[in-house]
Amino acid sequence: LPQDIGDLQRLHTLDASHNQLKSFPEVSDVLRRLYLLKLNHNQLTAIHDSFSCLTSVNELYLESNRLSHLPASIVRLTKVHTLNIHENDFPKGDQSAQLFINAKTSEDEEKNHWKLGTTTNDEYVDTP
């Protein structure tokens, strides 16, 4: 992906899944209209703290990458109601995703959907 992807002020959805991405450029609040971000089925090993600028995102798909943790700043994504991070490399007992859910405030809890298992063999939280 080009480094200047963060300059796309009118971008609403971005599907960069299945592209063998090893990294994703830092983002800025210019992408404040982005509400759907799909980065699933890549080779991402980390998510930048700058993701906290994506305050309009309500669906975030990060499954099937090589992530080992989520940045603490992800709790600033208060509009997210769908988070899919299963099939990654989170160490057993990692609490970064749980911290996000605990910090999440939503008036419409039944809209939330979390898929958090760390590998295909682990149990995951899958709520409607």
C-alpha positions in Angstrom: 0.0 0.0 0.0 1.3 3.5 -0.7 2.5 5.5 2.3 0.2 8.4 1.3 -3.0 6.3 1.8 -3.7 8.5 4.8 -4.3 11.4 2.5 -7.5 10.0 1.1 -9.9 12.2 3.0 -13.1 10.8 1.6 -12.3 7.1 2.0 -15.1 5.2 3.7 -14.1 1.6 3.2 -10.8 -0.1 2.7 -10.5 -3.8 1.9 -6.8 -4.7 1.7 -7.3 -8.4 2.6 -5.5 -11.2 0.9 -2.5 -9.1 -0.2 0.4 -10.6 1.8 0.9 -7.2 3.5 3.7 -7.3 6.1 3.0 -3.8 7.4 0.3 -1.1 7.1 1.3 2.6 6.9 0.8 4.9 9.8 -2.6 6.6 9.6 -3.8 10.1 10.6 -7.1 11.6 11.5 -7.5 12.5 7.8 -9.1 9.1 7.5 -11.8 10.1 9.9 -14.5 9.0 7.5 -13.3 5.4 7.3 -15.8 3.1 8.8 -14.8 -0.3 7.5 -11.2 -1.6 7.5 -10.4 -5.1 6.3 -6.8 -6.2 6.7 -7.5 -9.9 7.2 -5.5 -12.7 5.6 -2.2 -10.8 5.4 1.1 -11.1 7.2 0.8 -8.2 9.6 2.9 -8.5 12.7 1.9 -5.2 14.4 -0.7 -2.5 14.4 0.5 1.1 14.8 -0.6 3.2 17.7 -1.8 5.6 15.0 -4.8 3.3 14.4 -6.4 5.2 17.4 -7.0 8.1 14.9 -9.5 6.0 13.0 -12.3 7.1 15.3 -15.2 6.4 12.8 -14.2 2.8 12.2 -17.0 0.5 13.3 -15.9 -2.8 11.7 -12.2 -3.9 12.0 -11.1 -7.2 10.5 -7.6 -8.3 11.4 -8.0 -12.1 11.4 -5.5 -14.5 9.9 -2.4 -12.3 10.3 0.7 -12.7 12.5 -0.3 -10.2 15.2 1.0 -10.9 18.7 -0.7 -8.0 20.5 -3.0 -5.0 20.0 -1.7 -1.5 20.9 -3.2 0.0 24.1 -4.4 2.9 22.0 -7.0 0.7 20.4 -9.4 1.4 23.2 -9.9 4.8 21.6 -11.9 3.2 18.8 -15.1 3.6 20.6 -17.4 3.1 17.6 -16.1 -0.4 16.8 -18.8 -2.9 17.2 -17.2 -5.7 15.1 -13.6 -6.8 15.9 -12.3 -10.0 14.3 -8.7 -11.0 15.4 -8.8 -14.8 15.5 -6.0 -16.8 13.8 -3.1 -14.6 14.9 0.0 -15.2 17.0 -1.3 -13.8 20.3 0.5 -15.5 23.2 -1.6 -17.6 25.5 -3.1 -15.4 28.2 -2.7 -12.2 26.2 -5.2 -9.6 27.4 -4.9 -6.8 24.9 -8.2 -7.7 23.1 -10.0 -8.2 26.5 -8.8 -4.7 27.5 -10.4 -3.3 24.4 -13.7 -5.0 25.2 -13.6 -4.0 28.8 -13.0 -0.3 27.8 -15.7 -0.4 25.1 -18.8 1.5 25.8 -21.8 1.1 23.6 -25.5 1.9 24.1 -26.4 -1.0 21.8 -24.5 -4.0 23.1 -26.4 -6.6 21.0 -24.8 -5.1 17.9 -21.3 -6.0 19.1 -19.5 -8.9 17.6 -16.1 -10.1 18.9 -14.1 -12.9 17.4 -11.0 -13.1 19.5 -9.5 -16.6 19.4 -5.7 -16.5 18.9 -5.3 -19.6 16.7 -7.5 -22.0 14.9 -7.2 -24.4 17.9 -8.2 -21.9 20.6 -11.7 -21.1 21.8 -12.9 -17.7 20.8 -15.6 -15.3 22.0 -18.2 -15.0 19.3 -21.1 -12.9 20.4 -24.0 -11.8 18.2 
